[in-house]
Amino acid sequence: MRKFDTMQFNIEDDWFEYDSLIDLWLPMRLQLKNTNTAIPVLKDPATGTNIQILLKKIKPNVIIETGTHRAGSAKFFVDELSEIHVPNKNYLVITLDIIKSYKDQLSTMDGKPYPKGCWYNILQEEDNFDNIKFVTVDSSKLQALYLVKSILKRNFQSSEDYNILVSLDADHTCEHVFKELMLYSTLIKPGGYIVVEDTIEVWFAGAKVEIQGYNIGGPLAAVIKFLRDTPEGMNFDIANDDFELVRNEDGRCHNFPYGLLKRIS
């Protein structure tokens, strides 16, 4: 196994104060076709564009997403997969969250209950809804992996029939993301990818790793820990430079620097 080299990170050039990032962050909204509604995606435009770039090049037919929230990103993912795999309908988004926030009651601008109830009800009227599988579970628990595997088994004849991309965007603590990486990396075939969202957010409370004199937390800390402690028989590497990814408005960062991981072997 290749020895992990922390010198590939450039902390001072690639990160700036998180408060500055907040000022730049503009969440995407996805316009739904059939209900004339805009659903929140909670990704900045640069991240959304980068996901499109990755999907068109990698061409997965299964995306496993942790962190459903309002299900806007799940809808975004499934629409992208539908464009890649038309007329083949054998594609799937499996989205996991510990709470069913996508079923929360919506309200209109004047505070009255929204006629359609919740985002889940709205999405039921949209194309490709049947290609989204919602799972309510703690995505860092082994049970979550079992549930994902059971969905894959019900929808595909064998593992040869699917190419998985994993997107981790749930709890952003190092501990949680590391557990997710250890779980879902086992589903990735050589040549496959994991996107660890928001590795830009390095000042999280909780476990830290030391790198180049900085105590780094959050998703990036989990990436560093995972690359140091990759499960036996697997080899992952940072793959951001394999693609021409766009950056945020100031030109310095997108939201997952060093967060795109490729399984090498």
C-alpha positions as CSV (number, residue, x, y, z in Angstrom):
1,M,0.0,0.0,0.0
2,R,1.3,3.5,-0.9
3,K,2.4,5.5,2.1
4,F,0.1,8.5,2.7
5,D,2.0,11.7,2.2
6,T,0.6,14.8,4.0
7,M,2.9,17.1,2.0
8,Q,0.4,16.9,-0.9
9,F,-1.8,19.3,1.2
10,N,-1.2,23.0,1.0
11,I,-3.1,24.3,4.1
12,E,-2.2,28.0,3.9
13,D,-3.0,28.4,0.2
14,D,-6.1,26.2,0.1
15,W,-8.0,27.4,3.2
16,F,-9.1,30.7,4.6
17,E,-11.3,31.8,7.5
18,Y,-14.6,30.0,7.6
19,D,-16.4,33.3,8.2
20,S,-15.2,34.4,4.7
21,L,-16.7,31.2,3.2
22,I,-20.0,31.9,4.8
23,D,-20.1,35.3,3.0
24,L,-19.5,33.6,-0.4
25,W,-21.9,30.7,0.1
26,L,-25.1,31.0,-2.0
27,P,-27.3,27.9,-1.8
28,M,-28.6,26.4,-5.0
29,R,-32.3,25.9,-5.6
30,L,-33.6,23.4,-8.1
31,Q,-36.6,24.3,-10.2
32,L,-39.0,21.4,-10.3
33,K,-40.7,20.8,-13.6
34,N,-44.2,19.5,-12.8
35,T,-45.1,21.5,-9.7
36,N,-43.5,24.8,-10.5
37,T,-41.6,24.8,-7.2
38,A,-38.0,25.5,-6.3
39,I,-36.5,23.0,-3.9
40,P,-33.4,23.9,-1.7
41,V,-30.3,21.9,-2.6
42,L,-28.0,23.3,0.0
43,K,-24.9,23.2,-2.3
44,D,-23.1,26.3,-3.5
45,P,-23.1,26.8,-7.3
46,A,-19.4,25.8,-7.7
47,T,-20.1,22.5,-5.9
48,G,-23.2,21.8,-8.0
49,T,-21.2,22.4,-11.2
50,N,-18.4,20.2,-10.0
51,I,-20.8,17.4,-9.2
52,Q,-22.1,17.6,-12.8
53,I,-18.6,17.5,-14.1
54,L,-17.9,14.4,-12.1
55,L,-21.1,12.6,-12.9
56,K,-20.6,13.1,-16.7
57,K,-17.1,11.8,-16.6
58,I,-17.5,8.9,-14.0
59,K,-21.0,7.9,-15.2
60,P,-22.2,6.1,-12.1
61,N,-25.7,4.6,-12.1
62,V,-26.0,4.5,-8.3
63,I,-25.3,7.4,-5.9
64,I,-25.3,6.8,-2.2
65,E,-25.9,10.1,-0.4
66,T,-25.7,10.7,3.4
67,G,-27.6,13.8,4.6
68,T,-31.0,13.9,2.9
69,H,-32.3,17.1,4.6
70,R,-35.0,18.5,2.3
71,A,-34.1,16.0,-0.5
72,G,-33.1,18.7,-2.9
73,S,-29.7,17.2,-3.6
74,A,-31.2,13.7,-4.0
75,K,-33.5,15.2,-6.7
76,F,-30.5,17.0,-8.2
77,F,-28.6,13.7,-8.3
78,V,-31.4,11.6,-9.8
79,D,-32.1,14.2,-12.6
80,E,-28.4,14.2,-13.5
81,L,-28.4,10.3,-13.6
82,S,-31.5,10.3,-15.8
83,E,-29.7,12.5,-18.4
84,I,-26.6,10.3,-18.3
85,H,-28.4,6.9,-18.6
86,V,-31.5,7.7,-20.8
87,P,-33.0,5.5,-22.2
88,N,-31.7,3.0,-19.7
89,K,-33.8,3.5,-16.5
90,N,-31.6,1.3,-14.3
91,Y,-30.2,4.1,-12.1
92,L,-30.8,4.8,-8.4
93,V,-30.1,7.4,-5.7
94,I,-30.1,6.0,-2.1
95,T,-30.3,8.8,0.4
96,L,-29.8,8.4,4.1
97,D,-30.6,10.7,7.1
98,I,-31.2,10.2,10.8
99,I,-34.4,12.3,10.6
100,K,-37.2,12.7,8.0
101,S,-36.8,16.4,7.5
102,Y,-38.0,15.9,3.9
103,K,-41.4,15.2,5.4
104,D,-41.6,18.4,7.5
105,Q,-44.7,20.5,7.0
106,L,-44.0,23.4,4.6
107,S,-45.6,26.8,4.9
108,T,-46.4,29.6,2.4
109,M,-45.0,33.1,2.6
110,D,-47.9,34.2,4.9
111,G,-47.2,31.3,7.3
112,K,-50.2,29.1,6.2
113,P,-49.7,25.4,5.7
114,Y,-48.5,24.6,2.2
115,P,-51.2,22.8,0.2
116,K,-48.9,19.9,-0.9
117,G,-47.6,19.4,2.7
118,C,-43.9,18.7,2.4
119,W,-41.1,18.3,-0.1
120,Y,-41.6,14.5,-0.2
121,N,-45.2,15.0,-1.4
122,I,-44.0,17.5,-4.0
123,L,-41.2,15.2,-5.3
124,Q,-43.8,12.4,-5.7
125,E,-45.3,14.4,-8.6
126,E,-41.9,14.8,-10.3
127,D,-40.1,12.7,-12.9
128,N,-37.6,10.1,-11.6
129,F,-39.2,10.0,-8.1
130,D,-39.3,6.2,-8.1
131,N,-35.5,6.2,-8.6
132,I,-34.9,7.7,-5.2
133,K,-34.8,5.5,-2.1
134,F,-35.2,7.2,1.2
135,V,-33.6,5.5,4.3
136,T,-34.1,6.8,7.8
137,V,-31.0,5.7,9.7
138,D,-27.8,6.9,11.3
139,S,-25.5,6.8,8.3
140,S,-22.4,6.0,10.5
141,K,-23.9,2.8,11.8
142,L,-23.3,-0.7,10.4
143,Q,-27.1,-1.1,10.1
144,A,-27.0,1.7,7.4
145,L,-24.6,-0.3,5.3
146,Y,-26.8,-3.4,5.6
147,L,-29.9,-1.4,4.5
148,V,-28.0,0.0,1.5
149,K,-26.8,-3.5,0.5
150,S,-30.4,-4.8,0.7
151,I,-31.7,-2.0,-1.6
152,L,-28.9,-2.8,-4.1
153,K,-29.7,-6.5,-4.0
154,R,-33.4,-5.8,-4.7
155,N,-32.7,-3.5,-7.6
156,F,-29.8,-5.2,-9.4
157,Q,-29.1,-8.8,-10.3
158,S,-25.4,-8.6,-9.3
159,S,-22.7,-6.1,-8.3
160,E,-21.5,-6.1,-11.9
161,D,-24.7,-4.1,-12.8
162,Y,-23.9,-1.0,-10.8
163,N,-21.2,1.6,-10.5
164,I,-21.4,3.5,-7.3
165,L,-20.5,7.1,-6.4
166,V,-20.7,8.0,-2.7
167,S,-21.5,11.5,-1.5
168,L,-21.0,12.2,2.2
169,D,-22.8,15.3,3.4
170,A,-24.4,14.4,6.8
171,D,-22.9,15.1,10.2
172,H,-19.6,16.9,9.5
173,T,-17.6,15.9,12.6
174,C,-14.4,13.9,12.0
175,E,-15.7,10.9,14.0
176,H,-18.9,10.6,12.0
177,V,-17.4,11.1,8.5
178,F,-14.5,8.7,9.3
179,K,-17.1,6.0,10.2
180,E,-18.9,6.7,7.0
181,L,-15.7,6.4,5.0
182,M,-14.9,3.1,6.6
183,L,-18.4,1.7,5.8
184,Y,-19.1,2.9,2.3
185,S,-15.6,2.5,0.9
186,T,-16.3,-1.2,1.0
187,L,-18.9,-0.7,-1.8
188,I,-16.5,1.2,-4.1
189,K,-14.8,-0.9,-6.8
190,P,-11.3,0.0,-8.1
191,G,-11.7,3.1,-10.2
192,G,-14.7,4.3,-8.2
193,Y,-15.1,7.5,-6.2
194,I,-16.2,9.0,-2.9
195,V,-17.0,12.7,-2.6
196,V,-16.5,14.0,1.0
197,E,-18.4,17.3,1.0
198,D,-17.4,20.4,2.9
199,T,-13.7,19.5,3.5
200,I,-13.4,23.3,3.4
201,E,-14.9,23.4,6.9
202,V,-11.8,22.5,9.0
203,W,-12.6,24.3,12.3
204,F,-15.2,21.8,13.6
205,A,-15.3,20.8,17.2
206,G,-14.5,17.2,18.0
207,A,-11.5,15.0,17.0
208,K,-8.6,16.7,15.3
209,V,-5.6,15.6,13.3
210,E,-2.3,17.6,13.2
211,I,-1.0,18.5,9.8
212,Q,1.7,21.0,8.9
213,G,1.3,22.6,12.4
214,Y,-2.5,23.0,12.1
215,N,-5.1,21.1,14.2
216,I,-7.6,20.2,11.5
217,G,-11.1,19.0,12.3
218,G,-14.3,18.0,10.4
219,P,-14.5,16.2,7.1
220,L,-10.9,16.9,6.1
221,A,-9.6,15.4,9.3
222,A,-11.7,12.3,8.5
223,V,-10.2,12.2,5.0
224,I,-6.6,12.3,6.4
225,K,-7.4,9.7,9.1
226,F,-9.0,7.4,6.5
227,L,-6.1,7.7,4.1
228,R,-3.8,6.8,6.9
229,D,-6.0,3.9,8.1
230,T,-7.6,2.6,4.9
231,P,-9.1,-0.9,5.4
232,E,-6.9,-3.8,4.5
233,G,-6.9,-4.7,0.9
234,M,-7.9,-1.2,-0.4
235,N,-5.9,1.8,-1.6
236,F,-7.5,5.2,-2.0
237,D,-6.0,8.4,-3.2
238,I,-7.0,12.1,-3.5
239,A,-8.3,12.6,-7.1
240,N,-9.4,16.3,-7.2
241,D,-6.6,17.0,-9.7
242,D,-7.9,14.3,-12.1
243,F,-10.7,16.7,-13.1
244,E,-10.9,20.3,-14.2
245,L,-13.0,21.4,-11.2
246,V,-14.3,25.0,-10.9
247,R,-13.8,27.1,-7.8
248,N,-15.8,29.7,-5.8
249,E,-15.9,33.4,-6.8
250,D,-12.6,34.3,-5.2
251,G,-10.8,31.6,-7.2
252,R,-9.3,29.9,-4.2
253,C,-11.5,27.1,-3.1
254,H,-14.5,25.0,-4.0
255,N,-16.3,23.1,-1.2
256,F,-14.5,19.8,-1.2
257,P,-10.7,20.4,-1.7
258,Y,-9.0,17.1,-1.2
259,G,-12.4,15.6,-0.7
260,L,-12.6,13.6,-3.9
261,L,-11.2,10.1,-3.2
262,K,-10.6,7.4,-5.8
263,R,-10.1,3.8,-5.1
264,I,-6.9,2.8,-6.8
265,S,-6.9,-0.9,-5.9
